[in-house]
């Protein structure tokens, strides 16, 4: 199996997973990068996995489905280009011999889902993999367009319970800006400093910072560290009403929205 992030728009990634013959893609906001990759690698598109309804995640679905006959999977509680197989929390699908569990993770949007494979290779090997859309970013989380801080907290906590080695396949290259904010929240976090240096070097080489891992995010991502005293203290300094974990997450998200 091969995992590739296909750059799209200015900072999106369309994730492509293939076995040398067939492929799946995740959140194809535009079709061009996918068609180019399929042709270059000699692949047949078997499936399209969609996490949520935003245009930069579904814009290429119709063209790809019509051209390839690929099966489209997406959240049952959101409007996704049909026809598709609508999915709800706890369901499983199998694509390219890989079993994906569907996780409902509201917050960014009301019906956002993620796809988790405990074994990402068809032969039962390979580190776990998470296609998380815009719920989790490296060093950050999605804006709360349709959900609440409590919902986002619960969604991120569900990710935190996954194995630390799980590869986190986010849909945007937001890492450096997220880590700049994370450093404002936890300036003494040594692991954050180390990870930031690595990410800066990656971007200087024009390489992606992704995938991250669940273990990495639990060490550096303030939105996954709302139980930590350092993060809670920073949230309270920004908003004296941020007394609960959910309120702390909400305060952090508001702070991040205006952070320069």
ZAMAR-129071 format. One record per atom (N, C-alpha, C): residue in three letters; x, y, z. Coordinates in steps of 0.05 Angstrom, whole numbers, padded with zeros to 5 digits, always signed. Layout:
! ZAMAR-129071
alaXYZ/...
***
This chain:
! ZAMAR-129071
unk+00017-00024+00000/unk+00000+00000+00000/unk+00017+00025+00000/unk+00008+00045-00013/unk+00022+00071-00015/unk+00003+00093-00008/unk+00012+00112+00009/unk-00004+00134+00018/unk+00008+00160+00007/unk-00007+00175-00007/unk+00003+00200-00020/unk-00016+00223-00014/unk-00004+00246-00006/unk-00020+00271-00004/unk-00019+00286-00030/unk-00041+00289-00044/unk-00042+00304-00069/unk-00049+00333-00063/unk-00031+00352-00068/unk-00037+00380-00063/unk-00060+00390-00080/unk-00078+00406-00069/unk-00100+00417-00083/unk-00105+00446-00073/unk-00117+00463-00090/unk-00121+00491-00083/unk-00095+00503-00072/unk-00096+00518-00051/unk-00072+00530-00040/unk-00060+00514-00017/unk-00077+00499-00002/unk-00066+00486+00022/unk-00080+00460+00028/unk-00098+00450+00010/unk-00112+00425+00015/unk-00094+00401+00008/unk-00100+00379+00021/unk-00089+00353+00012/unk-00113+00334+00006/unk-00112+00322-00017/unk-00130+00300-00024/unk-00113+00274-00019/unk-00121+00258+00000/unk-00105+00234+00006/unk-00112+00212-00013/unk-00091+00199-00024/unk-00094+00177-00042/unk-00080+00153-00030/unk-00094+00131-00028/unk-00083+00106-00018/unk-00086+00085-00040/unk-00064+00071-00047/unk-00067+00052-00070/unk-00049+00028-00065/unk-00056+00007-00080/unk-00041-00018-00078/unk-00025-00024-00104/unk-00022-00004-00121/unk-00009-00008-00146/unk-00028-00014-00169/unk-00053-00020-00162/unk-00073-00026-00183/unk-00098-00009-00179/unk-00108-00009-00154/unk-00132+00006-00147/unk-00126+00027-00126/unk-00144+00046-00124/unk-00139+00068-00106/unk-00165+00078-00093/unk-00162+00090-00070/unk-00184+00106-00059/unk-00173+00134-00055/unk-00191+00154-00055/unk-00183+00181-00049/unk-00202+00192-00027/unk-00192+00211-00012/unk-00207+00223+00010/unk-00210+00253+00005/unk-00235+00262+00006/unk-00242+00291+00004/unk-00230+00304-00021/unk-00238+00295-00045/unk-00228+00307-00069/unk-00243+00333-00075/unk-00232+00355-00066/unk-00244+00381-00071/unk-00243+00389-00100/unk-00223+00379-00114/unk-00222+00383-00143/unk-00213+00357-00155/unk-00220+00352-00180/unk-00215+00327-00193/unk-00188+00325-00207/unk-00178+00348-00216/unk-00153+00349-00232/unk-00130+00334-00220/unk-00122+00340-00195/unk-00099+00326-00183/unk-00103+00296-00181/unk-00128+00287-00177/unk-00134+00259-00175/unk-00131+00246-00203/unk-00143+00258-00223/unk-00140+00246-00250/unk-00111+00245-00258/unk-00095+00265-00252/unk-00067+00265-00259/unk-00052+00242-00245/unk-00058+00238-00219/unk-00045+00217-00204/unk-00053+00189-00214/unk-00078+00186-00220/unk-00088+00160-00230/unk-00074+00153-00257/unk-00072+00173-00274/unk-00060+00168-00300/unk-00030+00162-00297/unk-00017+00179-00281/unk+00012+00176-00277/unk+00020+00149-00265/unk+00003+00139-00246/unk+00009+00115-00232/unk-00004+00090-00244/unk-00021+00094-00263/unk-00036+00072-00276/unk-00056+00058-00257/unk-00071+00075-00243/unk-00090+00064-00223/unk-00119+00067-00232/unk-00135+00049-00221/unk-00164+00051-00224/unk-00176+00061-00197/unk-00193+00081-00199/unk-00205+00091-00174/unk-00228+00074-00165/unk-00226+00063-00141/unk-00246+00044-00131/unk-00266+00058-00113/unk-00257+00078-00098/unk-00275+00091-00078/unk-00267+00119-00072/unk-00286+00135-00064/unk-00283+00163-00056/unk-00294+00165-00027/unk-00278+00173-00008/unk-00287+00176+00019/unk-00289+00206+00025/unk-00312+00214+00035/unk-00318+00242+00041/unk-00323+00245+00071/unk-00310+00265+00083/unk-00314+00270+00112/unk-00335+00290+00118/unk-00339+00310+00101/unk-00359+00331+00106/unk-00366+00346+00081/unk-00385+00364+00083/unk-00398+00375+00059/unk-00385+00399+00046/unk-00364+00410+00058/unk-00353+00435+00048/unk-00342+00432+00019/unk-00345+00453+00003/unk-00339+00451-00025/unk-00310+00443-00031/unk-00291+00451-00014/unk-00264+00443-00019/unk-00258+00414-00012/unk-00279+00399-00005/unk-00276+00371+00000/unk-00293+00354-00018/unk-00313+00366-00031/unk-00331+00350-00048/unk-00332+00360-00077/unk-00318+00382-00084/unk-00320+00394-00110/unk-00313+00376-00133/unk-00296+00356-00129/unk-00288+00338-00150/unk-00302+00312-00151/unk-00321+00308-00133/unk-00334+00281-00130/unk-00349+00273-00155/unk-00366+00291-00166/unk-00383+00283-00189/unk-00366+00275-00213/unk-00345+00291-00219/unk-00329+00286-00242/unk-00314+00259-00239/unk-00304+00254-00215/unk-00289+00229-00210/unk-00308+00205-00211/unk-00331+00207-00198/unk-00350+00185-00199/unk-00359+00179-00227/unk-00366+00200-00242/unk-00377+00196-00269/unk-00356+00184-00288/unk-00330+00191-00284/unk-00309+00181-00302/unk-00300+00154-00295/unk-00302+00146-00269/unk-00289+00121-00260/unk-00309+00100-00250/unk-00333+00109-00243/unk-00352+00090-00230/unk-00345+00084-00201/unk-00328+00100-00189/unk-00320+00095-00161/unk-00344+00098-00143/unk-00345+00082-00122/unk-00365+00084-00101/unk-00359+00107-00083/unk-00379+00124-00077/unk-00375+00147-00060/unk-00387+00140-00032/unk-00371+00146-00011/unk-00380+00142+00017/unk-00380+00170+00030/unk-00400+00175+00047/unk-00400+00201+00060/unk-00419+00201+00084/unk-00419+00223+00099/unk-00435+00225+00123/unk-00465+00225+00117/unk-00480+00210+00133/unk-00508+00208+00129/unk-00523+00234+00136/unk-00511+00250+00153/unk-00525+00273+00163/unk-00516+00299+00149/unk-00503+00296+00126/unk-00496+00320+00111/unk-00502+00316+00082/unk-00505+00338+00067/unk-00512+00337+00039/unk-00486+00333+00023/unk-00483+00309+00012/unk-00460+00301-00004/unk-00470+00294-00032/unk-00454+00301-00053/unk-00463+00294-00080/unk-00471+00265-00083/unk-00496+00260-00091/unk-00507+00233-00094/unk-00502+00224-00123/unk-00503+00197-00127/unk-00508+00176-00108/unk-00484+00170-00090/unk-00490+00161-00066/unk-00468+00154-00047/unk-00479+00134-00027/unk-00460+00121-00013/unk-00467+00104+00009/unk-00465+00121+00035/unk-00488+00127+00047/unk-00488+00144+00070/unk-00480+00129+00095/unk-00463+00141+00111/unk-00451+00127+00134/unk-00457+00141+00160/unk-00460+00125+00181/unk-00465+00136+00208/unk-00444+00124+00227/unk-00443+00136+00251/unk-00424+00128+00271/unk-00425+00098+00277/unk-00402+00085+00278/unk-00401+00057+00285/unk-00403+00038+00262/unk-00410+00047+00238/unk-00411+00030+00215/unk-00382+00023+00206/unk-00380+00003+00189/unk-00355-00005+00177/unk-00358-00008+00147/unk-00337-00001+00133/unk-00336-00006+00104/unk-00309-00020+00099/unk-00308-00034+00077/unk-00283-00047+00068/unk-00276-00038+00040/unk-00253-00026+00037/unk-00243-00016+00011/unk-00215-00024+00007/unk-00209-00036-00016/unk-00182-00046-00022/unk-00173-00066-00001/unk-00192-00080+00010/unk-00185-00100+00030/unk-00180-00089+00058/unk-00184-00063+00061/unk-00179-00050+00087/unk-00206-00043+00100/unk-00208-00050+00125/unk-00233-00044+00140/unk-00231-00017+00154/unk-00249+00001+00148/unk-00250+00027+00160/unk-00274+00029+00179/unk-00269+00038+00203/unk-00291+00044+00222/unk-00299+00073+00218/unk-00324+00078+00218/unk-00335+00106+00215/unk-00338+00118+00243/unk-00327+00142+00246/unk-00329+00156+00272/unk-00344+00182+00266/unk-00365+00187+00281/unk-00379+00213+00278/unk-00365+00233+00296/unk-00355+00255+00284/unk-00338+00274+00299/unk-00348+00303+00294/unk-00371+00310+00304/unk-00382+00337+00300/unk-00365+00358+00313/unk-00368+00382+00303/unk-00353+00405+00314/unk-00348+00425+00292/unk-00332+00417+00272/unk-00327+00434+00249/unk-00353+00436+00233/unk-00365+00414+00227/unk-00393+00413+00216/unk-00409+00395+00233/unk-00436+00396+00229/unk-00454+00381+00247/unk-00452+00351+00243/unk-00447+00342+00218/unk-00448+00313+00213/unk-00421+00302+00204/unk-00399+00316+00210/unk-00372+00308+00201/unk-00366+00279+00211/unk-00354+00263+00193/unk-00345+00237+00201/unk-00315+00234+00195/unk-00303+00214+00207/unk-00275+00207+00202/unk-00274+00177+00196/unk-00253+00168+00183/unk-00249+00140+00176/unk-00224+00130+00189/unk-00227+00108+00205/unk-00204+00097+00219/unk-00200+00068+00212/unk-00175+00062+00204/unk-00168+00034+00198/unk-00147+00025+00218/unk-00153+00005+00234/unk-00135-00005+00254/unk-00111-00019+00241/unk-00115-00031+00218/unk-00093-00043+00202/unk-00096-00032+00174/unk-00077-00016+00166/unk-00081-00001+00141/unk-00071-00016+00116/unk-00060-00040+00119/unk-00053-00055+00096/unk-00071-00079+00093/unk-00076-00087+00069/unk-00095-00108+00064/unk-00086-00135+00076/unk-00060-00138+00081/unk-00050-00163+00092/unk-00050-00162+00123/unk-00063-00142+00134/unk-00064-00141+00163/unk-00041-00127+00177/unk-00024-00115+00161/unk+00000-00101+00172/unk-00003-00072+00166/unk+00015-00056+00177/unk+00016-00027+00173/unk+00004-00012+00196/unk+00015+00011+00203/unk+00006+00027+00225/unk-00023+00036+00220/unk-00039+00039+00241/unk-00066+00049+00238/unk-00066+00076+00224/unk-00088+00082+00211/unk-00090+00107+00196/unk-00117+00120+00201/unk-00117+00147+00203/unk-00141+00162+00208/unk-00144+00184+00187/unk-00166+00184+00172/unk-00172+00205+00154/unk-00193+00223+00169/unk-00183+00246+00178/unk-00199+00262+00198/unk-00210+00287+00186/unk-00207+00292+00160/unk-00219+00315+00148/unk-00209+00341+00161/unk-00229+00358+00169/unk-00222+00384+00181/unk-00228+00384+00211/unk-00231+00361+00224/unk-00235+00361+00253/unk-00209+00365+00267/unk-00188+00350+00259/unk-00162+00352+00272/unk-00141+00360+00251/unk-00125+00380+00258/unk-00102+00388+00243/unk-00077+00383+00260/unk-00054+00382+00248/unk-00030+00380+00264/unk-00026+00406+00278/unk-00027+00405+00305/unk-00024+00428+00321/unk-00050+00444+00325/unk-00072+00435+00313/unk-00097+00451+00315/unk-00122+00434+00311/unk-00144+00448+00308/unk-00169+00435+00301/unk-00185+00454+00283/unk-00207+00444+00271/unk-00222+00460+00253/unk-00238+00481+00267/unk-00246+00502+00252/unk-00263+00522+00263/unk-00291+00510+00269/unk-00304+00521+00289/unk-00330+00511+00297/unk-00352+00525+00281/unk-00355+00517+00256/unk-00375+00529+00239/unk-00404+00521+00247/unk-00407+00495+00254/unk-00434+00485+00259/unk-00437+00471+00286/unk-00415+00466+00299/unk-00416+00452+00324/unk-00408+00469+00348/unk-00407+00456+00371/unk-00401+00470+00396/unk-00373+00461+00406/unk-00362+00477+00425/unk-00337+00468+00437/unk-00339+00441+00450/unk-00362+00435+00463/unk-00365+00409+00476/unk-00365+00387+00456/unk-00377+00391+00433/unk-00376+00371+00412/unk-00348+00367+00401/unk-00334+00389+00396/unk-00306+00386+00386/unk-00289+00372+00407/unk-00292+00379+00432/unk-00277+00366+00453/unk-00281+00336+00453/unk-00307+00328+00451/unk-00313+00299+00451/unk-00301+00286+00426/unk-00302+00299+00403/unk-00291+00288+00379/unk-00261+00284+00382/unk-00247+00304+00392/unk-00218+00302+00395/unk-00211+00281+00416/unk-00227+00279+00437/unk-00222+00258+00457/unk-00225+00230+00445/unk-00244+00227+00426/unk-00247+00201+00413/unk-00222+00195+00397/unk-00210+00215+00385/unk-00185+00210+00370/unk-00162+00204+00389/unk-00161+00217+00412/unk-00140+00213+00432/unk-00140+00184+00442/unk-00162+00170+00441/unk-00163+00143+00450/unk-00153+00123+00430/unk-00147+00132+00406/unk-00135+00114+00385/unk-00106+00109+00392/unk-00094+00088+00381/unk-00066+00083+00387/unk-00048+00106+00379/unk-00027+00111+00395/unk-00009+00133+00390/unk+00004+00133+00363/unk+00008+00109+00352/unk+00022+00106+00326/unk+00003+00112+00303/unk-00022+00117+00307/unk-00041+00122+00286/unk-00032+00146+00270/unk-00030+00142+00243/unk-00023+00164+00225/unk-00047+00182+00222/unk-00043+00208+00225/unk-00064+00228+00224/unk-00063+00242+00197/unk-00082+00237+00180/unk-00083+00248+00153/unk-00103+00271+00152/unk-00093+00295+00158/unk-00109+00319+00158/unk-00113+00329+00129/unk-00133+00346+00125/unk-00139+00355+00098/unk-00127+00381+00090/unk-00111+00393+00108/unk-00099+00419+00102/unk-00070+00421+00113/unk-00053+00435+00099/unk-00026+00441+00108/unk-00026+00467+00124/unk-00037+00465+00148/unk-00039+00488+00167/unk-00018+00486+00189/unk+00000+00467+00188/unk+00016+00460+00211/unk+00032+00483+00222/unk+00047+00498+00206/unk+00064+00518+00217/unk+00049+00540+00231/unk+00026+00549+00219/unk+00011+00570+00232/unk-00002+00559+00258/unk-00010+00534+00258/unk-00021+00522+00282/unk+00000+00521+00304/unk+00025+00513+00297/unk+00046+00511+00317/unk+00055+00538+00328/unk+00053+00558+00312/unk+00058+00585+00322/unk+00039+00593+00344/unk+00013+00586+00340/unk-00007+00591+00361/unk-00001+00573+00385/unk+00005+00547+00380/unk+00010+00529+00402/unk+00033+00539+00420/unk+00053+00551+00407/unk+00075+00562+00423/unk+00067+00585+00440/unk+00047+00600+00431/unk+00036+00622+00448/unk+00021+00611+00472/unk+00009+00588+00468/unk-00006+00575+00490/unk+00013+00561+00510/unk+00033+00547+00499/unk+00052+00532+00516/unk+00081+00539+00508/unk+00091+00562+00514/unk+00118+00570+00506/unk+00140+00552+00516/unk+00135+00538+00538/unk+00156+00521+00550/unk+00155+00492+00541/unk+00138+00485+00522/unk+00135+00458+00513/unk+00158+00450+00495/unk+00177+00434+00506/unk+00201+00427+00491/unk+00195+00409+00467/unk+00176+00392+00470/unk+00169+00374+00447/unk+00157+00391+00424/unk+00142+00411+00431/unk+00131+00429+00411/unk+00153+00444+00396/unk+00174+00452+00411/unk+00196+00466+00398/unk+00210+00447+00379/unk+00215+00422+00388/unk+00228+00403+00371/unk+00212+00397+00346/unk+00186+00392+00349/unk+00169+00386+00327/unk+00167+00409+00307/unk+00166+00434+00318/unk+00164+00457+00301/unk+00189+00459+00283/unk+00212+00454+00294/unk+00237+00455+00279/unk+00236+00435+00256/unk+00226+00411+00262/unk+00224+00390+00241/unk+00205+00399+00219/unk+00182+00410+00227/unk+00162+00419+00207/unk+00172+00442+00190/unk+00187+00460+00202/unk+00199+00482+00187/unk+00218+00471+00166/unk+00234+00452+00174/unk+00253+00439+00154/unk+00238+00425+00132/unk+00216+00412+00139/unk+00200+00399+00118/unk+00189+00419+00098/unk+00178+00441+00107/unk+00167+00460+00089/unk+00188+00475+00073/unk+00212+00478+00084/unk+00234+00490+00069/unk+00242+00472+00046/unk+00238+00446+00049/unk+00244+00427+00028/unk+00220+00423+00010/unk+00198+00438+00016/unk+00173+00435+00001/unk+00161+00408+00004/unk+00165+00396+00028/unk+00154+00370+00034/unk+00130+00375+00054/unk+00110+00357+00053/unk+00088+00360+00072/unk+00097+00354+00101/unk+00083+00366+00120/unk+00087+00359+00148/unk+00070+00335+00157/unk+00053+00326+00139/unk+00034+00305+00145/unk+00041+00279+00130/unk+00032+00256+00140/unk+00015+00253+00164/unk+00030+00257+00190/unk+00015+00267+00210/unk+00025+00268+00237/unk+00018+00242+00250/unk+00018+00241+00277/unk+00009+00217+00291/unk-00007+00226+00316/unk-00024+00208+00325/unk-00039+00214+00350/unk-00021+00220+00373/unk+00000+00204+00376/unk+00019+00208+00398/unk+00032+00236+00396/unk+00040+00244+00372/unk+00052+00270+00368/unk+00032+00293+00376/unk+00007+00290+00366/unk-00012+00311+00372/unk-00018+00313+00402/unk-00018+00291+00416/unk-00023+00292+00445/unk-00001+00307+00460/unk+00022+00310+00447/unk+00045+00324+00460/unk+00046+00354+00453/unk+00035+00361+00429/unk+00039+00388+00420/unk+00014+00404+00414/unk-00009+00391+00411/unk-00033+00404+00401/unk-00049+00415+00425/unk-00052+00441+00428/unk-00066+00451+00452/unk-00095+00442+00453/unk-00107+00437+00430/unk-00136+00429+00429/unk-00139+00400+00438/unk-00117+00385+00439/unk-00118+00358+00449/unk-00105+00356+00477/unk-00099+00380+00488/unk-00085+00381+00514/unk-00100+00399+00534/unk-00126+00400+00531/unk-00143+00418+00547/unk-00144+00408+00576/unk-00135+00384+00582/unk-00134+00375+00610/unk-00108+00382+00623/unk-00088+00392+00608/unk-00062+00400+00619/unk-00064+00427+00633/unk-00050+00429+00655/unk-00051+00454+00671/unk-00040+00478+00656/unk-00020+00474+00640/unk-00008+00496+00624/unk-00028+00507+00604/unk-00043+00489+00591/unk-00063+00497+00571/unk-00087+00510+00585/unk-00096+00498+00607/unk-00118+00510+00621/unk-00112+00538+00631/unk-00088+00542+00641/unk-00079+00568+00651/unk-00079+00588+00629/unk-00069+00581+00605/unk-00068+00599+00583/unk-00097+00606+00573/unk-00114+00586+00573/unk-00142+00591+00565/unk-00155+00610+00585/unk-00150+00607+00611/unk-00162+00624+00631/unk-00151+00653+00629/unk-00126+00655+00621/unk-00114+00682+00618/unk-00128+00697+00595/unk-00136+00681+00575/unk-00150+00694+00552/unk-00179+00699+00559/unk-00192+00680+00573/unk-00221+00682+00580/unk-00225+00672+00608/unk-00230+00689+00627/unk-00233+00681+00655/unk-00256+00662+00660/unk-00274+00660+00640/unk-00297+00642+00643/unk-00291+00614+00633/unk-00267+00609+00624/unk-00261+00582+00613/unk-00254+00563+00635/unk-00274+00555+00650/unk-00269+00539+00674/unk-00270+00509+00669/unk-00284+00500+00648/unk-00286+00472+00642/unk-00268+00466+00618/unk-00264+00440+00612/unk-00248+00433+00588/unk-00261+00443+00563/unk-00287+00440+00561/unk-00301+00449+00537/unk-00299+00479+00534/unk-00302+00494+00556/unk-00299+00523+00555/unk-00271+00531+00548/unk-00251+00515+00558/unk-00223+00521+00551/unk-00219+00517+00521/unk-00230+00496+00510/unk-00227+00491+00481/unk-00240+00514+00466/unk-00264+00523+00475/unk-00277+00545+00462/unk-00261+00570+00463/unk-00249+00575+00486/unk-00232+00599+00488/unk-00208+00597+00470/unk-00195+00574+00469/unk-00172+00570+00451/unk-00180+00575+00422/unk-00203+00565+00414/unk-00212+00567+00387/unk-00217+00597+00380/unk-00230+00611+00398/unk-00235+00640+00394/unk-00208+00655+00392/unk-00190+00648+00410/unk-00163+00660+00410/unk-00149+00655+00383/unk-00150+00630+00375/unk-00137+00622+00349/unk-00149+00637+00326/unk-00176+00641+00326/unk-00189+00655+00304/unk-00178+00683+00299/unk-00169+00696+00321/unk-00159+00724+00319/unk-00129+00726+00322/unk-00115+00703+00324/unk-00087+00703+00328/unk-00072+00710+00302/unk-00052+00726+00305/unk-00035+00735+00282/unk-00007+00724+00284/
***
